[in-house]
Amino acid sequence: MPDAASEEALRNRRYWDRTSDEYQERHRDFINQPEPRWGVWQIPESELNVLGDVAGKDVLELGCGAAQWSILLAKQGARPVGLDNSERQLEHARRLMAEAGVDFRLVHASAEAVPLSDESFDVVFCDHGAFTFADPYKLVPESARLLRPGGLLAFSISSPFTVVCENPETELVEARLHRDYFGLHKFDDGDVVEYELPYGEWIRLFCANGFVVEALIEPRPGPDAKSTYWEEESEREWARRWPSESIWKARKPE
């Protein structure tokens, strides 16, 4: 069967196959937590209450990486499926699943074209993951297809504030604008392709695919927060003044 992944998705697959070992090693202690946590500042799900009670629910994680989230949700009684574009990331997931003593399905595919049946899940989510590295104009319709009526779509991504304030030369965020806000979509550095939309375009896209937006959460790190993603103190101080991340919650109507 031919691979349904786009050229951009195949490039991202090669990127993550090359870099997953270094990524998992660098962030291992920071992201391997005993409870689910969101984003670059690892803010607990128990504080943000994005997913709520997942016990007994079919949950799809798009861009699961080493499946740290899905492993924790399985321990909470969910029936997770982890999907990732990188086979090397899924190898790390299998190792961590064995260490945790849990077992669930892993799928090697792009989130832009998911080889799973319509209306199979109560929750579709990711913490950065596919919503950073897959085209939202393909991803949101796929999420709508995969969710049952009443199902929840929830995901975290970088905030548009981060994207427009990031200095392309240093890759640090600054208290000034470096990129245009209008027209945000695809960023291709020749090695990996990432995606972002303006707030209004996210809302338009959700509505066009039948979703009702429930919340936009903008997590704020504490004054002493640490991160292996944003390691400069200036970045933490920036993120305490402007939102560094967005967590969207949208519901497919009954």
C-alpha positions, 0 to 999 in steps of 0.5 A: 500500500503506498504511503499516504504521507505528503512530501513535507510529512516525509521530510519531517519523518526523516528529521525525527528518525534522525533526531529522536535519540538525542531528543529523548536523551536531552528531555528524558528527566523533564518529560518523564513525569509521574503525572501528565504535564503540558508543554515546554513548562510542564504544567500539570494536567491536574492544574489545567484540566484540559482532558478531564477524566479519561477512564474508559475512553478511547483516546488517540494521541497524534504525534505521541513521540515516546508515548509518555502521555499515553502511558500515563493515560493508560494508567488512568484507565483510558484506552489509548492509541499512539500515532507517530510519523517517526518509527524511531520515536515509536521504538522509544515508545515500545521501550517505555511501555514495556518498562511501565507494564502497559500495552496499547496500539501504536500506529506509524503514520502521518497525522495528516492521513490517519489509517484508522476508522471514522468515529473511533475515539472519544478524545483526540489530543497531542502535546505539541506533537502533530499539531506542530509538525502536520498541516492544520488544514489536513489535521483538523478535518482528520480529527473531526473524522476520527472523533465520535459525536461529543468527542473532544479535540485538545492540543497544545502548540506554540503561541502565535506570540512566540512565532512572531517574536522569535528572532530567526537568527538566534531562535530566542524570543524577544520583546519585539516583532520579527515576523508578520502575524497575518499569513502564518501557516508553514515554516520550512527551514530546509530540514523540518517543516512546522506549522502555526496559524493566527488565532482567528484562522484557528477558530475559522478552521474549527468552525468549518469542520463542525467543532465548537470551541470550548477554551483557549488556555494560555499557560503561564510559567511560574517565576522559578519555572525551569525548562529543557526547551526554553533554557534562557532566563530571558525566555522565561521572563518573556513567557511570564509577560506574553503567552508562549503556548496555546492549548485549544479545546474544541468539541464535536457536537452530539 
